[in-house]
């Protein structure tokens, strides 16, 4: 929209060069949006409710942002933020693995190396 900030508009200049790695089958890449020249907003969500699936897909799942994005992008920093991106929840090492419980969403701002 006219008058919107770059963060509000979003930017998908990364899309043509991005090959995303795999996530466990019970997780989904919900958001992948370039929000600044060197930052990407990433949201990962768990697709099942607690005790919804007898095969075990309702269990917590673990993933790595480096494994998900690192083959296409040079990552410099991972910051977890609130769902609305207003509050910082912590900064993590690039090799950190994250666990998501059933019905949960985790949001990250990934800073890219220049």
C-alpha positions as CSV (number, residue, x, y, z in Angstrom):
1,X,0.0,0.0,0.0
2,X,1.1,3.5,-0.7
3,X,2.7,5.2,2.3
4,X,3.4,1.9,4.0
5,X,6.8,1.3,5.5
6,X,9.0,-1.4,4.0
7,X,8.2,-3.7,7.0
8,X,4.4,-3.2,6.3
9,X,4.8,-3.7,2.6
10,X,7.1,-6.7,2.8
11,X,9.4,-7.6,0.0
12,X,10.0,-10.9,-1.7
13,X,13.3,-10.2,-3.5
14,X,14.6,-13.4,-2.0
15,X,12.1,-15.7,-3.6
16,X,13.9,-16.3,-6.9
17,X,17.1,-17.5,-5.1
18,X,15.6,-19.3,-2.1
19,X,15.6,-23.1,-1.7
20,X,14.0,-24.0,1.5
21,X,15.0,-27.2,3.3
22,X,12.6,-29.7,4.9
23,X,10.7,-29.5,8.1
24,X,9.2,-32.4,10.1
25,X,5.9,-33.4,8.6
26,X,3.9,-31.9,11.5
27,X,5.4,-28.4,11.0
28,X,4.6,-25.8,8.4
29,X,6.6,-22.8,7.1
30,X,3.8,-20.3,7.6
31,X,5.6,-17.0,6.8
32,X,8.8,-16.3,4.8
33,X,9.0,-12.6,4.1
34,X,11.8,-10.3,3.5
35,X,11.2,-7.3,5.8
36,X,14.5,-5.4,5.2
37,X,17.4,-5.6,2.8
38,X,19.2,-8.0,5.3
39,X,16.3,-9.4,7.3
40,X,13.7,-12.2,6.8
41,X,10.6,-12.8,8.9
42,X,10.1,-16.6,9.5
43,X,7.1,-18.2,11.2
44,X,6.9,-21.9,11.8
45,X,3.7,-23.5,13.0
46,X,2.7,-26.9,14.4
47,X,-0.2,-28.3,12.4
48,X,-1.8,-30.6,15.0
49,X,-3.7,-30.1,18.3
50,X,-2.7,-31.9,21.5
51,X,-3.7,-35.6,21.2
52,X,-5.2,-35.1,17.8
53,X,-3.2,-37.7,16.0
54,X,-2.7,-41.2,17.3
55,X,0.3,-41.7,15.0
56,X,2.4,-39.2,17.0
57,X,2.1,-36.1,14.8
58,X,0.7,-34.2,17.8
59,X,4.0,-34.5,19.6
60,X,6.5,-31.7,19.8
61,X,8.8,-31.3,16.7
62,X,12.3,-30.0,16.4
63,X,13.8,-28.0,13.6
64,X,16.8,-25.8,12.7
65,X,16.6,-22.5,10.9
66,X,20.1,-23.0,9.6
67,X,19.0,-26.3,8.1
68,X,15.8,-24.7,6.7
69,X,17.4,-21.6,5.2
70,X,21.2,-22.0,5.4
71,X,21.6,-23.7,2.0
72,X,20.2,-20.6,0.2
73,X,21.1,-17.7,2.6
74,X,24.1,-16.8,4.7
75,X,22.6,-16.4,8.1
76,X,24.2,-13.9,10.6
77,X,21.7,-13.7,13.5
78,X,18.5,-15.4,14.7
79,X,16.2,-13.5,17.0
80,X,13.0,-15.0,18.2
81,X,10.2,-12.4,18.5
82,X,6.5,-12.4,19.6
83,X,3.9,-13.4,17.0
84,X,3.3,-9.7,16.3
85,X,7.1,-9.1,16.1
86,X,6.9,-6.3,18.7
87,X,8.8,-8.1,21.6
88,X,12.2,-9.8,21.4
89,X,12.2,-13.2,23.1
90,X,15.9,-13.9,22.6
91,X,18.8,-14.2,20.3
92,X,20.2,-17.6,19.4
93,X,23.3,-19.2,18.0
94,X,23.0,-20.1,14.3
95,X,23.2,-23.9,15.1
96,X,20.4,-23.8,17.7
97,X,17.5,-26.2,17.2
98,X,14.0,-25.2,18.2
99,X,11.1,-27.3,19.4
100,X,7.5,-26.4,18.8
101,X,4.6,-28.0,20.8
102,X,1.2,-28.9,19.3
103,X,-0.9,-25.8,18.3
104,X,2.1,-23.5,18.7
105,X,3.7,-20.9,16.4
106,X,7.2,-19.5,16.7
107,X,8.3,-16.3,15.0
108,X,11.9,-15.3,14.1
109,X,13.7,-12.4,12.5
110,X,16.7,-13.8,10.7
111,X,19.5,-11.3,9.8
112,X,21.5,-12.2,6.8
113,X,25.2,-11.9,6.4
114,X,26.3,-9.1,4.0
